């Protein structure tokens, strides 16, 4: 759906929907006996559908499955593949520490099962999206081995027409939750050496289970909130508490000279106020001065 230009900014050149940490289980079992991860992902899909197109890519930044079970990947594909097809969006799957490489490859990518790192490159109208596997088999922290660093260096050798977005599970930014420091991406200076001064416009991450932003090597970092459950940061830094609520996904709008990331709450919440498409069409039909009178002027003022 095209964004009308009613102010200074034109429509974004590229739009990415970032979904993260779905943590699906075999048969759709509730996570921790509490969280309905299947229904949460269905709600995300329904809300993405409301956008009516205009999404260039849906990037899923890891922990698709909670235990790496094949049926969990089937559930993820069932929820997102038809949606991406209807919207004309590329679907980009990124490995997370709860995923298992062999099942991830065969279950999501239709590739032969393998325990090698799952890296990939997708190009969307001149924007390069790199899926970078930061996982360590048998562990929950993140690392990039020599081969992965070399692969990324080679992938970035030639700049893309509209730049590059790197998506990896372990976001290279600080967290206020002390225990998450143990599970961070290690040796981040090696990654910084590769991405600094290249055409990387944005780094997308997951893993933290709350939406946040930062920067790394001079590059903006956007972490999407989880759809499975959310960390309650009021319990930090001494405790790690995940709650059955506060779910979200993110929208990323990339402009020729800027980036905007937005958090979308997941849930069928009651509307407090609504201005529909009919009102937008009315405002669009007015002159810039008349738009201010119709929508900006406070009631009761001359």
N, C-alpha and C positions, 0 to 999 in steps of 0.2 A: 504494500500500500504506500503510495507516494506521499511524502510529507510536504504539504504546501508551504511555500515560503511566505510567511506573514511578517517576518522580521528581518534581521540582518543576515541570518545564516541560511544558506541553501540546504537542500536535502543532503544527507550523508552520501558519500560515494559508495561505501560498503557498510553493511549492517551484519553483525554476528550475534547470535543468541548463544550464550554460554551456560551450559547445564553441568552440574558437578555432583559427585559423591551420591549416586543413587543407591548404592549398597543393596542391590537386589539379592534375594535368596531363592533357592530352589522352591518351585511351587508357589512363589509369592508369599512365603511365610513372613510374619511380622518380625522386624528386626528387634532383637532384645525382647521379643514377646509383646512389644508395644507399638512400634512404628510401622504403619502400613505404607511401605515404600512403593508398592505397585500403584496404589491409589494416588500417592503423592506425584509419581511420574505421570500418571494419567491426567492429573490436574495441571501439571506443567504443559503437557501436550495441548490440552484444551485452551490454555491461555496463550500459547504460541499461535494456535490456530486463529485466535481472535485478531492477530496482527494482519491476517489476510494477505500474506506474502510479503515481499520486500526484504526477506531474510536471506542473505547470501550464503550463510553457513550456520549450521548448528554444531558447536564444538562441545564435546562431552569430556571434561578434564579429569577423568579417572575415577577409580573406585566404582566402576559400573556395577560390579558384583562384590558382595561382601566376603565370600569365600571362594571366589573363582569358579563357581559351579556352572557347567554348560547351560543348564536351564535358565539361570539368571541372565545370561547373555541373550538367550532366546526372548525372554521377557523384555529386555531393553530394545531389541530390534523391533519387536511387535509394537512397542509404544512409539518409537521415533522414526523408523524407516518409512512407513506410509505417510507420516506427517511431512517429512522432508521431501518426499516425492511430490505430494500435493502442493507444497510451497515452492517447489523448484529450488530447494536449498541443498548444498553439499553437506553431508553428514561426516563429521570428523571425530573418530574415537581415539582417546588418549589413555595410555596405561596408567593405572594407579597402584598403590602398594597393596591393596586388598585384591587386586586382579591377579590372575595367573597367566603368564605369557602364552603358553600353548593353547589353553582354552579360549583366551582372548582372541588369538589369531584365527583359530578355526571357527569360533562362535560369532565373531563380529566382522571379520575381514575376509572370510572364506578362503583363507590361506592355509597351507599345510602347518600342522602344529609344530611349534619350535620354541625353544627357550631363549632364543636370541632377542636382543632389545627390539622393541616394536617402534621404529621410527617411520615417519611418512611425510610426504609433501603434497599439499593440495593447492592448486592455483585457481582463484576465482576472480575473473575479470581484472587480471593484473596484480591482485593481492595474493601474496604467497603466505600460506598457513603451514607452519611446521609443527607436526606432532612429535614431541621429544619424550622418549621413555626415560624417566629418571628413577625407575624402581630398581630395587636390589632383591633378587630372588631369596626368599626365606626371611626377609626383614621388612620393617615398615619405614625405615628412614630412606632418604634419597641419595643417590650418587650418580655421577656421569663418568663412566670408565673411559680409558684412552680412546678406544674405538668410537665411542659415541661423540666425544669431543672432536675427533678428526672428522667424523661424518657431518657434524653440524658446521664445522669450519668450511668444509667443501660445499655444503648446501648454500652457505651465505657468500660464497666467492663472487658470484655475479648478483648485483642488486635486481630486485623485482621492479616492475613498472611502477607499482603503487606501494612498494615496501613489503615488509615481512611482519607477521605476527607469530610468535612462538608460543605454543601451548604445551605445558608440562604440568604434572600433578603437584610436585613439591615446589611451591612458590618460593623464589629467592628473596623473601623479606622477613623481617622480624615479627614475632608474635608475643603478646603479653601473657600467654599461657606457658608456664615454665616447662611442663612436661613435654610440650610440643617441640621444644628445643632439641630434645633427644631424637626426634623424628624429622628433623629438618633436612634440607638438601645440603650435603657436606661438600667441602672444597669449592665453595662458590666462586672463589677467585679465578678458578680455571674457566668457568662459564663466562665470567666478566671479561676475561681476556679475549674470548672469541666474539662476543656480541658487541663490545664497545667499538664505536666508530663504524659499524656496519649499517645496513638499512632496516634494522629491527625497530619497529614503531611501538610495539606493545608486547608484553609478556602476560599470558593468561595462566592462572594457576588454580588449584583446588586444595584438597587435603586438610584445610584448616576448619572447615565446617562453619564458617561465618564469612560474610562479605566484607572485604577490606581492600585498601589500595595502598600503594607505596611506589618506590622507585628502586631500580637496580642498574648499576653501571650507566646511569643517566637515562634509563628507559623506564617509562611508566609500567607498573605491575598492577593487574586487576585480578583479585581472587573472588570467585563466585561463591556464594553461600551454597550449602548442601541442600538436596531435596530429601535426604533420609532423616536427618535430625540436625539440630543447631547447637553449637557451643554457647553456653551461658557465660559471657565474659565477666559478669559480675562476681563469679566464683574464682576468677583468676587473681593472682598468679599461682596460688597454692593448691588449687584443685582444678581438675578437668571434668566438667559436667556437661553432658550432652542431653538436650531436652527435646521432647516430642512436639516441636513447634518452631515458629520463626523461619520456616523454609523459604528459600528464594532462588531465583536464577538471575542472570544478568543479561543486559543488552549492551552491545558495544557499537557505537556509531563512529565510523572513521571518516573524517573530512579531509580535504586536500592538505590542510595545514593544522589539523588538530584531531583529538580523540575525546570522546565523552563516553563514560561507562555509567550505567544506571542499574539499580537493584529493583527487581520485580518481586513483590511478595506473592507467595504461592498460597492460594486458598480461596474459597467461595465466600468472601467477606461481604457483609451488607454495604451498599453504597451510601456514602454520606451526601455526595453531590454528584450530579451527572450533567454534562453538556454534550449532547450527541452530535452525530454527523450532520443533522439538519441545521444545528446552530453553527457548526463549522462552515457549512456551505453558505449560510447567510453572511458570516463574517468575511469569507473569501470574496463574496460578491461586492463588498464595499470598498471605497477608497481608503488609503491608509489613515486619513484624518477621521473618516466616518467610523473606522474600526475602533479608534480610541474612544469615540463618543459612545459606541455601542457596548464595548466590553471593558474599557479601562476606567471610564469616569465613575466615581462613586455615586451611589444613589443619593438624591437630594441636594446635589451640588450643581451650580450653574456654570 
